[in-house]
Amino acid sequence: MADMKMGHWLFNMWVSYPGLYGSWIFYFFTFLWPIVQMALLSGSNQPGYTNAAVQCVMMLLTWLYTGIVHVFGYEKLNRKYLREYGFTPNELPTIAEENQAAEEEAPVEEVIAEVEDAAEELEDEDPVEEAADAADDAFAEDERPAGDADF
């Protein structure tokens, strides 16, 4: 679905609405329940109080982080999809747009040929030999700072 316009629309819609509002509303409960647990315990020396206190801090950080990521990220994502695909999350792409996007994709033979060419180029290179040469160059005698002793 990631290569289809509808897949991009679904992801963008999810981030813009359920992700944004759901992260602030529903993740609040993960922060609220440890507070309720601490309130119901009669003192800080009771079993479970320390666990609830640590959970409260961690869930507060998680709640704030996910909320902030969605607040700052969804507008950027909307701009990206508007710029690259020409749609916003509240405008569902039509079937004609889907078909046109599918027809514009590269033929399978061209993609296979490009992958095979890239694989041949990788086979020609020897990364271990290149790394050894780079290490030899880095530790050459003339590049060693003065005062280093040979061990």
N, C-alpha and C positions, 0 to 999 in steps of 0.2 A: 504493500500500500504506500510505501514511502516514495515510490517513483510515480505515483498517480496524483493528479491534482486533488482528488477527493481525499486522499490520505493526508496531504499537507493541510487541507482545510480542516479535517477532523482533529489533527494535532493542534493546530492553531486555535480552533474553537475550544478544545479542552483546556489549553493553557490559559486562554483569555477569560473563561467563565468558571467552570467547576474548579480548575486548578487555582485560580486567583482567590475566589471567594471561599472555596472549600478549605484551602490551606489556612485561612484566617479563622474560619468558624469551627471546623471540625478538629483541627489540631489544637485548638484551645482546650478541648476536653482532656487531652493527654497531659496538659498542665494543671487542669482543675482537679482531677481525681487524686493526685498526691497531696494537694492542699486539703481536700476533704478528709483524706486518711489521717493527716497530721492533726486536723481539728478534732477528729473523733477519738484520737488517743489521749489519755489523761496526762501524759507528761513526756518529756523528751527522753526519759530512760526506758520507755516501753519498747518491746520488740516491734520492729517494723518502722519506727519513727525515723531512724537514720536512713533506711532504704527510701522512705517517702521523701525525705529532704533532698537526697541525691537525685532521685527521679524528678523532683520538682525543678531543680536547677537545670538538669539536662533537657527536660521537655520544654522548659522556657526557651532555652537556646535553640532547640530544634524548631519550635513554633515560630520564633522570630526569624530564624534563617530562612525557612521555607516560605514564609509570608513575604519577606523582603525580596527573595529571589523572584517570586511571581510578580510582585509589584514592579520591580525594575526590569524584569525580563519580558513581560508580555507585550509591552509597547514596542520594544525593539523587535520582537518576533513579528508583530503585526506589520511594522514598517518593512521588514525583510520580505514577507510574503506579498505585501502590496507592491513592492518594487520588483521582485523577481517573477511573481505569478499573476499579479494584477487582481487580487481579491482580498477581501477582509473576512473576519470570522463570521460575520452575520450575513454574508452573501454566499449562498451555496453554489458551487460551480455546476454548470449545466452538463448534460450528457454530451452535447456537441463539443464543448471544450475538452471533455475527457477523451473523446474520439480523436480530436485534432491533436492533442498532446501525444496520444499513443501512435499516431501516424508519423509524427515528427521524430520519433526515436530512431536511432541508428539501426541499420539492419544487423542481424545477429552475426553474419559472416564478417562484417567489418570489426565488430567488437572482439570476436574470437581472434582475428588476425592481429589486432592491437595487443591483446593479452599475450599471444605467442611471441610477438616481437619483444615485448617487455621482458618476458621470461628468458629469451635468448640473451638479451643484454645483461641480465642478472647472472646468467651462467658464465658469461665471459669474464666478469669481474671476480676477483678473489679477495673478499673482505679481510680474511685473516692475514694475507700477505701485505695488503695495504696498511693494516693496523700495525704490523710488525715494522714496516718501513717508516711509518710515522713515529713509532716509539724510538727507533734507532736515530731518526733525525732529531727528536726532542732531547735525547740524552747524548748528543755528540759532544766530544771533548771541548770544542770551541764555544759551545753555548753554556757551559757550566759556570756558575758564578765563582768569582775568586774566593778562596778560603774554604771551599768544599774539599774534604779529604776523601781519598779513595778508600773504600772499606773492603 
